[in-house]
Amino acid sequence: MDREARLKRLRFRAWHRGTKEADLLIGGFFDRHHEGWSDAEIDWYEAFLEEQDVDIMAWAIGTQPVPERWDGAMMRRLKALNYIEHPE
């Protein structure tokens, strides 16, 4: 699958998580950061989306420790939470 098709698929998955809160966190992160991602970062995000929303949200807000597998630069950007825009 080419890069654009892969990103389009990831965007859909990021914005259709099941709860509005997860959509804003995971989809907002994708929208803010995906343009600069390397292939390795796309791989990371693709695998990361397989995790449960409740776990991703807990890691992002710091109520649960981040598993070593996900810890790193991408998680630090996710934890910044500066990409979430409140819907009007």
N, CA, C and O atoms as a CHARMM CRD file, in Angstrom:
* protein
*
  352
    1    1 MET  N      0.84500  -1.16800   0.00000 PROA 1      0.00000
    2    1 MET  CA     0.00000   0.00000   0.00000 PROA 1      0.00000
    3    1 MET  C      0.89500   1.23700   0.00000 PROA 1      0.00000
    4    1 MET  O      1.86600   1.30500   0.75300 PROA 1      0.00000
    5    2 ASP  N      0.56900   2.20600  -0.83900 PROA 2      0.00000
    6    2 ASP  CA     1.40600   3.40100  -0.88600 PROA 2      0.00000
    7    2 ASP  C      1.16600   4.26300   0.36200 PROA 2      0.00000
    8    2 ASP  O      0.19700   4.06900   1.09600 PROA 2      0.00000
    9    3 ARG  N      2.06600   5.20800   0.57400 PROA 3      0.00000
   10    3 ARG  CA     2.06000   6.03000   1.78700 PROA 3      0.00000
   11    3 ARG  C      0.74800   6.79600   1.97100 PROA 3      0.00000
   12    3 ARG  O      0.19600   6.82700   3.07000 PROA 3      0.00000
   13    4 GLU  N      0.25100   7.41100   0.89800 PROA 4      0.00000
   14    4 GLU  CA    -0.97800   8.20600   1.01200 PROA 4      0.00000
   15    4 GLU  C     -2.18000   7.34300   1.37200 PROA 4      0.00000
   16    4 GLU  O     -2.99100   7.73000   2.21300 PROA 4      0.00000
   17    5 ALA  N     -2.29800   6.20100   0.75600 PROA 5      0.00000
   18    5 ALA  CA    -3.40700   5.29700   1.06700 PROA 5      0.00000
   19    5 ALA  C     -3.29900   4.80100   2.50600 PROA 5      0.00000
   20    5 ALA  O     -4.30500   4.68300   3.20600 PROA 5      0.00000
   21    6 ARG  N     -2.11100   4.52000   2.92900 PROA 6      0.00000
   22    6 ARG  CA    -1.87900   4.05200   4.29600 PROA 6      0.00000
   23    6 ARG  C     -2.26000   5.13400   5.30900 PROA 6      0.00000
   24    6 ARG  O     -2.90700   4.84200   6.31400 PROA 6      0.00000
   25    7 LEU  N     -1.85900   6.38100   5.04800 PROA 7      0.00000
   26    7 LEU  CA    -2.20500   7.48300   5.94400 PROA 7      0.00000
   27    7 LEU  C     -3.70800   7.73800   5.95200 PROA 7      0.00000
   28    7 LEU  O     -4.27500   8.03700   7.00300 PROA 7      0.00000
   29    8 LYS  N     -4.34700   7.62900   4.82500 PROA 8      0.00000
   30    8 LYS  CA    -5.79700   7.81900   4.75300 PROA 8      0.00000
   31    8 LYS  C     -6.50800   6.76100   5.60900 PROA 8      0.00000
   32    8 LYS  O     -7.46200   7.06300   6.32600 PROA 8      0.00000
   33    9 ARG  N     -6.03100   5.53600   5.51900 PROA 9      0.00000
   34    9 ARG  CA    -6.58900   4.44000   6.31700 PROA 9      0.00000
   35    9 ARG  C     -6.36800   4.68800   7.80700 PROA 9      0.00000
   36    9 ARG  O     -7.27000   4.48200   8.61800 PROA 9      0.00000
   37   10 LEU  N     -5.15400   5.13600   8.16300 PROA 10     0.00000
   38   10 LEU  CA    -4.84900   5.41400   9.56500 PROA 10     0.00000
   39   10 LEU  C     -5.69400   6.57000  10.10200 PROA 10     0.00000
   40   10 LEU  O     -6.14200   6.53400  11.24800 PROA 10     0.00000
   41   11 ARG  N     -5.90700   7.58600   9.28200 PROA 11     0.00000
   42   11 ARG  CA    -6.74100   8.71600   9.71900 PROA 11     0.00000
   43   11 ARG  C     -8.15200   8.24200  10.04400 PROA 11     0.00000
   44   11 ARG  O     -8.72500   8.63500  11.06000 PROA 11     0.00000
   45   12 PHE  N     -8.70400   7.40800   9.19300 PROA 12     0.00000
   46   12 PHE  CA   -10.04300   6.88200   9.44500 PROA 12     0.00000
   47   12 PHE  C    -10.06000   6.10900  10.76700 PROA 12     0.00000
   48   12 PHE  O    -10.94600   6.31700  11.59600 PROA 12     0.00000
   49   13 ARG  N     -9.10600   5.23800  10.96100 PROA 13     0.00000
   50   13 ARG  CA    -9.04400   4.44200  12.19300 PROA 13     0.00000
   51   13 ARG  C     -8.84300   5.32300  13.41700 PROA 13     0.00000
   52   13 ARG  O     -9.37900   5.02600  14.48500 PROA 13     0.00000
   53   14 ALA  N     -8.08200   6.39800  13.27800 PROA 14     0.00000
   54   14 ALA  CA    -7.81600   7.29900  14.40000 PROA 14     0.00000
   55   14 ALA  C     -9.06600   8.06600  14.81200 PROA 14     0.00000
   56   14 ALA  O     -9.25600   8.35600  15.99300 PROA 14     0.00000
   57   15 TRP  N     -9.90700   8.39200  13.85900 PROA 15     0.00000
   58   15 TRP  CA   -11.09400   9.20200  14.14300 PROA 15     0.00000
   59   15 TRP  C    -12.36200   8.38100  14.36200 PROA 15     0.00000
   60   15 TRP  O    -13.42900   8.95700  14.57700 PROA 15     0.00000
   61   16 HSD  N    -12.27700   7.08100  14.31400 PROA 16     0.00000
   62   16 HSD  CA   -13.44600   6.21700  14.51800 PROA 16     0.00000
   63   16 HSD  C    -13.12900   5.17400  15.58300 PROA 16     0.00000
   64   16 HSD  O    -13.07600   3.97600  15.30700 PROA 16     0.00000
   65   17 ARG  N    -12.92000   5.65500  16.80200 PROA 17     0.00000
   66   17 ARG  CA   -12.49700   4.79700  17.89200 PROA 17     0.00000
   67   17 ARG  C    -13.66200   4.25700  18.72400 PROA 17     0.00000
   68   17 ARG  O    -13.54600   3.19000  19.32700 PROA 17     0.00000
   69   18 GLY  N    -14.76200   4.97000  18.76100 PROA 18     0.00000
   70   18 GLY  CA   -15.89700   4.48300  19.53300 PROA 18     0.00000
   71   18 GLY  C    -16.39600   5.46500  20.57500 PROA 18     0.00000
   72   18 GLY  O    -17.55800   5.41100  20.97500 PROA 18     0.00000
   73   19 THR  N    -15.52200   6.36500  21.01900 PROA 19     0.00000
   74   19 THR  CA   -15.96100   7.41400  21.93400 PROA 19     0.00000
   75   19 THR  C    -15.42200   8.74900  21.42500 PROA 19     0.00000
   76   19 THR  O    -14.37500   8.80800  20.78100 PROA 19     0.00000
   77   20 LYS  N    -16.15000   9.80400  21.72300 PROA 20     0.00000
   78   20 LYS  CA   -15.73100  11.13400  21.27300 PROA 20     0.00000
   79   20 LYS  C    -14.38500  11.51300  21.88300 PROA 20     0.00000
   80   20 LYS  O    -13.54400  12.11400  21.21400 PROA 20     0.00000
   81   21 GLU  N    -14.18100  11.15800  23.15800 PROA 21     0.00000
   82   21 GLU  CA   -12.92600  11.48800  23.83400 PROA 21     0.00000
   83   21 GLU  C    -11.73300  10.82800  23.14800 PROA 21     0.00000
   84   21 GLU  O    -10.70300  11.46300  22.92200 PROA 21     0.00000
   85   22 ALA  N    -11.88700   9.54800  22.82300 PROA 22     0.00000
   86   22 ALA  CA   -10.80400   8.83600  22.14100 PROA 22     0.00000
   87   22 ALA  C    -10.58400   9.39200  20.73900 PROA 22     0.00000
   88   22 ALA  O     -9.44600   9.52000  20.28900 PROA 22     0.00000
   89   23 ASP  N    -11.67500   9.72000  20.05200 PROA 23     0.00000
   90   23 ASP  CA   -11.54600  10.31400  18.72100 PROA 23     0.00000
   91   23 ASP  C    -10.73500  11.60300  18.77800 PROA 23     0.00000
   92   23 ASP  O     -9.83500  11.81500  17.96500 PROA 23     0.00000
   93   24 LEU  N    -11.05900  12.46300  19.74400 PROA 24     0.00000
   94   24 LEU  CA   -10.35300  13.74400  19.85300 PROA 24     0.00000
   95   24 LEU  C     -8.87900  13.55100  20.18300 PROA 24     0.00000
   96   24 LEU  O     -8.02200  14.23300  19.62100 PROA 24     0.00000
   97   25 LEU  N     -8.58300  12.62800  21.09000 PROA 25     0.00000
   98   25 LEU  CA    -7.20000  12.40100  21.49500 PROA 25     0.00000
   99   25 LEU  C     -6.39900  11.73200  20.37700 PROA 25     0.00000
  100   25 LEU  O     -5.35200  12.23600  19.97200 PROA 25     0.00000
  101   26 ILE  N     -6.88800  10.61700  19.89100 PROA 26     0.00000
  102   26 ILE  CA    -6.13100   9.81200  18.93100 PROA 26     0.00000
  103   26 ILE  C     -6.20300  10.42100  17.52600 PROA 26     0.00000
  104   26 ILE  O     -5.19900  10.46800  16.81500 PROA 26     0.00000
  105   27 GLY  N     -7.37800  10.88000  17.13700 PROA 27     0.00000
  106   27 GLY  CA    -7.52700  11.52100  15.83600 PROA 27     0.00000
  107   27 GLY  C     -6.85600  12.88400  15.78900 PROA 27     0.00000
  108   27 GLY  O     -6.23600  13.24400  14.78900 PROA 27     0.00000
  109   28 GLY  N     -6.98300  13.64300  16.88000 PROA 28     0.00000
  110   28 GLY  CA    -6.32300  14.94900  16.94400 PROA 28     0.00000
  111   28 GLY  C     -4.81400  14.82500  16.84700 PROA 28     0.00000
  112   28 GLY  O     -4.15800  15.62700  16.18100 PROA 28     0.00000
  113   29 PHE  N     -4.26700  13.82200  17.51100 PROA 29     0.00000
  114   29 PHE  CA    -2.82900  13.56200  17.44200 PROA 29     0.00000
  115   29 PHE  C     -2.42200  13.26000  15.99900 PROA 29     0.00000
  116   29 PHE  O     -1.43700  13.80000  15.49600 PROA 29     0.00000
  117   30 PHE  N     -3.18400  12.40200  15.35000 PROA 30     0.00000
  118   30 PHE  CA    -2.87500  12.07400  13.95700 PROA 30     0.00000
  119   30 PHE  C     -2.88700  13.32600  13.08400 PROA 30     0.00000
  120   30 PHE  O     -1.94100  13.57900  12.33800 PROA 30     0.00000
  121   31 ASP  N     -3.96400  14.10800  13.18000 PROA 31     0.00000
  122   31 ASP  CA    -4.07800  15.29300  12.33100 PROA 31     0.00000
  123   31 ASP  C     -2.93400  16.27500  12.54300 PROA 31     0.00000
  124   31 ASP  O     -2.44000  16.86800  11.58400 PROA 31     0.00000
  125   32 ARG  N     -2.51600  16.44900  13.77300 PROA 32     0.00000
  126   32 ARG  CA    -1.46700  17.42600  14.07100 PROA 32     0.00000
  127   32 ARG  C     -0.09000  16.95200  13.61600 PROA 32     0.00000
  128   32 ARG  O      0.72600  17.77400  13.19800 PROA 32     0.00000
  129   33 HSD  N      0.19200  15.65500  13.68300 PROA 33     0.00000
  130   33 HSD  CA     1.57000  15.19400  13.51600 PROA 33     0.00000
  131   33 HSD  C      1.87100  14.33400  12.29400 PROA 33     0.00000
  132   33 HSD  O      3.04400  14.19600  11.94900 PROA 33     0.00000
  133   34 HSD  N      0.90400  13.75900  11.63300 PROA 34     0.00000
  134   34 HSD  CA     1.18800  12.72700  10.63200 PROA 34     0.00000
  135   34 HSD  C      2.01200  13.19400   9.42700 PROA 34     0.00000
  136   34 HSD  O      2.73700  12.39600   8.83300 PROA 34     0.00000
  137   35 GLU  N      1.91100  14.45500   9.06700 PROA 35     0.00000
  138   35 GLU  CA     2.60900  14.91600   7.86400 PROA 35     0.00000
  139   35 GLU  C      4.12100  14.77300   7.94900 PROA 35     0.00000
  140   35 GLU  O      4.78200  14.58700   6.92700 PROA 35     0.00000
  141   36 GLY  N      4.67300  14.85500   9.14100 PROA 36     0.00000
  142   36 GLY  CA     6.11300  14.75500   9.29300 PROA 36     0.00000
  143   36 GLY  C      6.62600  13.37400   9.66100 PROA 36     0.00000
  144   36 GLY  O      7.82300  13.20700   9.89700 PROA 36     0.00000
  145   37 TRP  N      5.74900  12.38400   9.71500 PROA 37     0.00000
  146   37 TRP  CA     6.15100  11.05900  10.15700 PROA 37     0.00000
  147   37 TRP  C      7.01400  10.32300   9.14200 PROA 37     0.00000
  148   37 TRP  O      6.78300  10.37400   7.93400 PROA 37     0.00000
  149   38 SER  N      8.00400   9.64500   9.67200 PROA 38     0.00000
  150   38 SER  CA     8.82200   8.72900   8.87500 PROA 38     0.00000
  151   38 SER  C      8.04100   7.41800   8.70500 PROA 38     0.00000
  152   38 SER  O      6.99100   7.22400   9.31800 PROA 38     0.00000
  153   39 ASP  N      8.56200   6.54000   7.87500 PROA 39     0.00000
  154   39 ASP  CA     7.92300   5.22500   7.71500 PROA 39     0.00000
  155   39 ASP  C      7.91300   4.46600   9.04200 PROA 39     0.00000
  156   39 ASP  O      6.94800   3.76600   9.34700 PROA 39     0.00000
  157   40 ALA  N      8.96700   4.60000   9.82100 PROA 40     0.00000
  158   40 ALA  CA     9.02700   3.91800  11.12200 PROA 40     0.00000
  159   40 ALA  C      7.96600   4.46700  12.07700 PROA 40     0.00000
  160   40 ALA  O      7.37400   3.71200  12.84800 PROA 40     0.00000
  161   41 GLU  N      7.72700   5.77000  12.02900 PROA 41     0.00000
  162   41 GLU  CA     6.69800   6.36700  12.88800 PROA 41     0.00000
  163   41 GLU  C      5.29900   5.94500  12.43900 PROA 41     0.00000
  164   41 GLU  O      4.41700   5.73800  13.27300 PROA 41     0.00000
  165   42 ILE  N      5.09500   5.82000  11.14700 PROA 42     0.00000
  166   42 ILE  CA     3.82000   5.30900  10.64700 PROA 42     0.00000
  167   42 ILE  C      3.62300   3.87400  11.12200 PROA 42     0.00000
  168   42 ILE  O      2.52600   3.50300  11.53900 PROA 42     0.00000
  169   43 ASP  N      4.67300   3.07000  11.06100 PROA 43     0.00000
  170   43 ASP  CA     4.60700   1.69100  11.56000 PROA 43     0.00000
  171   43 ASP  C      4.21700   1.68100  13.03600 PROA 43     0.00000
  172   43 ASP  O      3.36400   0.89900  13.45700 PROA 43     0.00000
  173   44 TRP  N      4.85100   2.55600  13.81600 PROA 44     0.00000
  174   44 TRP  CA     4.56800   2.65300  15.25500 PROA 44     0.00000
  175   44 TRP  C      3.09600   2.97600  15.48000 PROA 44     0.00000
  176   44 TRP  O      2.42200   2.30700  16.26400 PROA 44     0.00000
  177   45 TYR  N      2.60300   3.99200  14.79900 PROA 45     0.00000
  178   45 TYR  CA     1.22400   4.43300  14.99100 PROA 45     0.00000
  179   45 TYR  C      0.23000   3.35700  14.56200 PROA 45     0.00000
  180   45 TYR  O     -0.78500   3.13700  15.22200 PROA 45     0.00000
  181   46 GLU  N      0.53100   2.70300  13.46800 PROA 46     0.00000
  182   46 GLU  CA    -0.34000   1.64200  12.97400 PROA 46     0.00000
  183   46 GLU  C     -0.47500   0.52800  14.01300 PROA 46     0.00000
  184   46 GLU  O     -1.58000   0.04800  14.26900 PROA 46     0.00000
  185   47 ALA  N      0.62700   0.12300  14.60000 PROA 47     0.00000
  186   47 ALA  CA     0.59500  -0.90300  15.65100 PROA 47     0.00000
  187   47 ALA  C     -0.07100  -0.36900  16.91600 PROA 47     0.00000
  188   47 ALA  O     -0.81100  -1.08800  17.58700 PROA 47     0.00000
  189   48 PHE  N      0.19400   0.89000  17.23500 PROA 48     0.00000
  190   48 PHE  CA    -0.36000   1.52700  18.42800 PROA 48     0.00000
  191   48 PHE  C     -1.88500   1.54900  18.39900 PROA 48     0.00000
  192   48 PHE  O     -2.52500   1.40400  19.44000 PROA 48     0.00000
  193   49 LEU  N     -2.46400   1.72800  17.23000 PROA 49     0.00000
  194   49 LEU  CA    -3.91600   1.77200  17.10500 PROA 49     0.00000
  195   49 LEU  C     -4.59000   0.45000  17.44400 PROA 49     0.00000
  196   49 LEU  O     -5.81000   0.39900  17.60300 PROA 49     0.00000
  197   50 GLU  N     -3.81700  -0.60400  17.55600 PROA 50     0.00000
  198   50 GLU  CA    -4.37000  -1.89800  17.95900 PROA 50     0.00000
  199   50 GLU  C     -4.63700  -1.95500  19.46900 PROA 50     0.00000
  200   50 GLU  O     -5.34800  -2.84200  19.94200 PROA 50     0.00000
  201   51 GLU  N     -4.07500  -1.02100  20.21200 PROA 51     0.00000
  202   51 GLU  CA    -4.27900  -0.98100  21.66700 PROA 51     0.00000
  203   51 GLU  C     -5.69600  -0.50000  21.99000 PROA 51     0.00000
  204   51 GLU  O     -6.35700   0.13400  21.16900 PROA 51     0.00000
  205   52 GLN  N     -6.13400  -0.81400  23.19000 PROA 52     0.00000
  206   52 GLN  CA    -7.44600  -0.37900  23.65400 PROA 52     0.00000
  207   52 GLN  C     -7.45000   1.12200  23.92800 PROA 52     0.00000
  208   52 GLN  O     -6.47000   1.66700  24.43400 PROA 52     0.00000
  209   53 ASP  N     -8.54500   1.78100  23.59500 PROA 53     0.00000
  210   53 ASP  CA    -8.65700   3.21800  23.80800 PROA 53     0.00000
  211   53 ASP  C     -8.43100   3.60500  25.26600 PROA 53     0.00000
  212   53 ASP  O     -7.74700   4.58700  25.55600 PROA 53     0.00000
  213   54 VAL  N     -9.00000   2.83900  26.16900 PROA 54     0.00000
  214   54 VAL  CA    -8.86900   3.16200  27.58800 PROA 54     0.00000
  215   54 VAL  C     -7.40500   3.14800  28.01100 PROA 54     0.00000
  216   54 VAL  O     -7.00000   3.96300  28.84000 PROA 54     0.00000
  217   55 ASP  N     -6.61200   2.24700  27.46500 PROA 55     0.00000
  218   55 ASP  CA    -5.17800   2.19800  27.77800 PROA 55     0.00000
  219   55 ASP  C     -4.45400   3.39100  27.17000 PROA 55     0.00000
  220   55 ASP  O     -3.65300   4.03900  27.84400 PROA 55     0.00000
  221   56 ILE  N     -4.72700   3.68400  25.90800 PROA 56     0.00000
  222   56 ILE  CA    -4.08100   4.82100  25.24600 PROA 56     0.00000
  223   56 ILE  C     -4.37100   6.10900  26.00200 PROA 56     0.00000
  224   56 ILE  O     -3.47600   6.92300  26.22600 PROA 56     0.00000
  225   57 MET  N     -5.62500   6.28700  26.38900 PROA 57     0.00000
  226   57 MET  CA    -5.99100   7.50500  27.11100 PROA 57     0.00000
  227   57 MET  C     -5.30900   7.56800  28.47700 PROA 57     0.00000
  228   57 MET  O     -4.85500   8.63400  28.89100 PROA 57     0.00000
  229   58 ALA  N     -5.23300   6.45300  29.16900 PROA 58     0.00000
  230   58 ALA  CA    -4.56400   6.42400  30.48100 PROA 58     0.00000
  231   58 ALA  C     -3.07500   6.74000  30.34200 PROA 58     0.00000
  232   58 ALA  O     -2.52000   7.45000  31.18100 PROA 58     0.00000
  233   59 TRP  N     -2.42800   6.23300  29.31400 PROA 59     0.00000
  234   59 TRP  CA    -1.00700   6.53400  29.09700 PROA 59     0.00000
  235   59 TRP  C     -0.82800   8.00500  28.76000 PROA 59     0.00000
  236   59 TRP  O      0.10900   8.64700  29.23400 PROA 59     0.00000
  237   60 ALA  N     -1.73500   8.54100  27.93500 PROA 60     0.00000
  238   60 ALA  CA    -1.61800   9.93300  27.49800 PROA 60     0.00000
  239   60 ALA  C     -1.77600  10.90800  28.65600 PROA 60     0.00000
  240   60 ALA  O     -1.06600  11.91200  28.71900 PROA 60     0.00000
  241   61 ILE  N     -2.69000  10.62700  29.56400 PROA 61     0.00000
  242   61 ILE  CA    -2.91500  11.56300  30.67400 PROA 61     0.00000
  243   61 ILE  C     -2.11500  11.20900  31.91600 PROA 61     0.00000
  244   61 ILE  O     -2.16700  11.92800  32.91300 PROA 61     0.00000
  245   62 GLY  N     -1.38000  10.11300  31.86600 PROA 62     0.00000
  246   62 GLY  CA    -0.46100   9.77300  32.94400 PROA 62     0.00000
  247   62 GLY  C     -1.06500   9.03300  34.11600 PROA 62     0.00000
  248   62 GLY  O     -0.46500   9.00100  35.19100 PROA 62     0.00000
  249   63 THR  N     -2.23900   8.43200  33.94400 PROA 63     0.00000
  250   63 THR  CA    -2.82900   7.67300  35.04500 PROA 63     0.00000
  251   63 THR  C     -2.35900   6.22500  35.08300 PROA 63     0.00000
  252   63 THR  O     -2.60000   5.51700  36.06000 PROA 63     0.00000
  253   64 GLN  N     -1.70000   5.79100  34.03900 PROA 64     0.00000
  254   64 GLN  CA    -1.09600   4.46100  33.96900 PROA 64     0.00000
  255   64 GLN  C      0.29300   4.60200  33.36300 PROA 64     0.00000
  256   64 GLN  O      0.50600   5.44600  32.49200 PROA 64     0.00000
  257   65 PRO  N      1.23800   3.78400  33.81400 PROA 65     0.00000
  258   65 PRO  CA     2.57600   3.85000  33.21300 PROA 65     0.00000
  259   65 PRO  C      2.54200   3.37200  31.75900 PROA 65     0.00000
  260   65 PRO  O      1.78300   2.47300  31.39700 PROA 65     0.00000
  261   66 VAL  N      3.37300   3.98900  30.95400 PROA 66     0.00000
  262   66 VAL  CA     3.46800   3.62400  29.53900 PROA 66     0.00000
  263   66 VAL  C      4.33000   2.36900  29.41500 PROA 66     0.00000
  264   66 VAL  O      5.45400   2.34000  29.91700 PROA 66     0.00000
  265   67 PRO  N      3.81700   1.33600  28.75300 PROA 67     0.00000
  266   67 PRO  CA     4.64000   0.14500  28.53400 PROA 67     0.00000
  267   67 PRO  C      5.89700   0.50000  27.72500 PROA 67     0.00000
  268   67 PRO  O      5.86900   1.38200  26.86600 PROA 67     0.00000
  269   68 GLU  N      6.95900  -0.18000  28.00700 PROA 68     0.00000
  270   68 GLU  CA     8.23700   0.09100  27.34700 PROA 68     0.00000
  271   68 GLU  C      8.10100   0.07700  25.82700 PROA 68     0.00000
  272   68 GLU  O      8.74200   0.86900  25.13700 PROA 68     0.00000
  273   69 ARG  N      7.27700  -0.80900  25.31500 PROA 69     0.00000
  274   69 ARG  CA     7.08400  -0.93600  23.86200 PROA 69     0.00000
  275   69 ARG  C      6.65300   0.38900  23.22800 PROA 69     0.00000
  276   69 ARG  O      7.02700   0.67700  22.09100 PROA 69     0.00000
  277   70 TRP  N      5.87300   1.19300  23.94700 PROA 70     0.00000
  278   70 TRP  CA     5.32300   2.42400  23.38900 PROA 70     0.00000
  279   70 TRP  C      6.05500   3.67700  23.83800 PROA 70     0.00000
  280   70 TRP  O      5.80900   4.76100  23.30900 PROA 70     0.00000
  281   71 ASP  N      6.93700   3.54400  24.79200 PROA 71     0.00000
  282   71 ASP  CA     7.63600   4.71100  25.32400 PROA 71     0.00000
  283   71 ASP  C      8.63700   5.24500  24.29600 PROA 71     0.00000
  284   71 ASP  O      9.32100   4.47300  23.62500 PROA 71     0.00000
  285   72 GLY  N      8.71100   6.55100  24.18500 PROA 72     0.00000
  286   72 GLY  CA     9.64500   7.16500  23.24100 PROA 72     0.00000
  287   72 GLY  C      9.10500   8.49200  22.73800 PROA 72     0.00000
  288   72 GLY  O      8.20300   9.07300  23.34100 PROA 72     0.00000
  289   73 ALA  N      9.65600   8.96500  21.64100 PROA 73     0.00000
  290   73 ALA  CA     9.32400  10.29200  21.11100 PROA 73     0.00000
  291   73 ALA  C      7.85300  10.41800  20.72100 PROA 73     0.00000
  292   73 ALA  O      7.22900  11.44200  21.00000 PROA 73     0.00000
  293   74 MET  N      7.29800   9.40500  20.08700 PROA 74     0.00000
  294   74 MET  CA     5.89400   9.48100  19.67900 PROA 74     0.00000
  295   74 MET  C      4.99000   9.58700  20.90300 PROA 74     0.00000
  296   74 MET  O      4.03700  10.36600  20.89800 PROA 74     0.00000
  297   75 MET  N      5.27200   8.82300  21.93700 PROA 75     0.00000
  298   75 MET  CA     4.45300   8.88100  23.14700 PROA 75     0.00000
  299   75 MET  C      4.60300  10.22900  23.83800 PROA 75     0.00000
  300   75 MET  O      3.62800  10.75900  24.37000 PROA 75     0.00000
  301   76 ARG  N      5.79900  10.78800  23.83700 PROA 76     0.00000
  302   76 ARG  CA     5.98000  12.10800  24.44800 PROA 76     0.00000
  303   76 ARG  C      5.12900  13.15800  23.72300 PROA 76     0.00000
  304   76 ARG  O      4.55500  14.04000  24.36100 PROA 76     0.00000
  305   77 ARG  N      5.04900  13.06300  22.40800 PROA 77     0.00000
  306   77 ARG  CA     4.20400  13.99000  21.65100 PROA 77     0.00000
  307   77 ARG  C      2.72700  13.75500  21.95300 PROA 77     0.00000
  308   77 ARG  O      1.95700  14.70800  22.07400 PROA 77     0.00000
  309   78 LEU  N      2.33500  12.49700  22.07500 PROA 78     0.00000
  310   78 LEU  CA     0.94900  12.18000  22.40800 PROA 78     0.00000
  311   78 LEU  C      0.58800  12.73700  23.78500 PROA 78     0.00000
  312   78 LEU  O     -0.50000  13.28100  23.97100 PROA 78     0.00000
  313   79 LYS  N      1.49800  12.60100  24.74200 PROA 79     0.00000
  314   79 LYS  CA     1.25200  13.04400  26.11200 PROA 79     0.00000
  315   79 LYS  C      1.21400  14.56700  26.25200 PROA 79     0.00000
  316   79 LYS  O      0.74100  15.07600  27.26900 PROA 79     0.00000
  317   80 ALA  N      1.69900  15.29600  25.26000 PROA 80     0.00000
  318   80 ALA  CA     1.68000  16.75600  25.32700 PROA 80     0.00000
  319   80 ALA  C      0.24900  17.29200  25.34200 PROA 80     0.00000
  320   80 ALA  O     -0.01500  18.34100  25.93000 PROA 80     0.00000
  321   81 LEU  N     -0.66500  16.58400  24.70400 PROA 81     0.00000
  322   81 LEU  CA    -2.08700  16.93000  24.65800 PROA 81     0.00000
  323   81 LEU  C     -2.34900  18.34100  24.13200 PROA 81     0.00000
  324   81 LEU  O     -3.41400  18.89900  24.39200 PROA 81     0.00000
  325   82 ASN  N     -1.42100  18.91600  23.41300 PROA 82     0.00000
  326   82 ASN  CA    -1.57400  20.27000  22.88900 PROA 82     0.00000
  327   82 ASN  C     -2.19500  20.30000  21.49400 PROA 82     0.00000
  328   82 ASN  O     -2.19800  21.34600  20.84600 PROA 82     0.00000
  329   83 TYR  N     -2.70400  19.20000  21.03600 PROA 83     0.00000
  330   83 TYR  CA    -3.24300  19.08000  19.69300 PROA 83     0.00000
  331   83 TYR  C     -4.76400  18.88100  19.70800 PROA 83     0.00000
  332   83 TYR  O     -5.38500  18.80700  18.64700 PROA 83     0.00000
  333   84 ILE  N     -5.35600  18.79500  20.87700 PROA 84     0.00000
  334   84 ILE  CA    -6.79400  18.54400  20.97300 PROA 84     0.00000
  335   84 ILE  C     -7.54700  19.86800  20.87000 PROA 84     0.00000
  336   84 ILE  O     -7.32900  20.79400  21.65000 PROA 84     0.00000
  337   85 GLU  N     -8.42900  19.92500  19.89200 PROA 85     0.00000
  338   85 GLU  CA    -9.25700  21.11200  19.71700 PROA 85     0.00000
  339   85 GLU  C    -10.67000  20.76700  20.16500 PROA 85     0.00000
  340   85 GLU  O    -11.24800  19.76900  19.73600 PROA 85     0.00000
  341   86 HSD  N    -11.20600  21.59800  21.02300 PROA 86     0.00000
  342   86 HSD  CA   -12.56000  21.37300  21.52100 PROA 86     0.00000
  343   86 HSD  C    -13.55700  21.67300  20.41500 PROA 86     0.00000
  344   86 HSD  O    -13.52100  22.74800  19.81800 PROA 86     0.00000
  345   87 PRO  N    -14.45800  20.71500  20.13600 PROA 87     0.00000
  346   87 PRO  CA   -15.45900  20.96800  19.09600 PROA 87     0.00000
  347   87 PRO  C    -16.44400  22.04200  19.55200 PROA 87     0.00000
  348   87 PRO  O    -16.79300  22.12000  20.73000 PROA 87     0.00000
  349   88 GLU  N    -16.87300  22.84300  18.63200 PROA 88     0.00000
  350   88 GLU  CA   -17.82000  23.92800  18.94300 PROA 88     0.00000
  351   88 GLU  C    -19.20400  23.38300  19.12800 PROA 88     0.00000
  352   88 GLU  O    -20.13600  24.14200  19.39500 PROA 88     0.00000
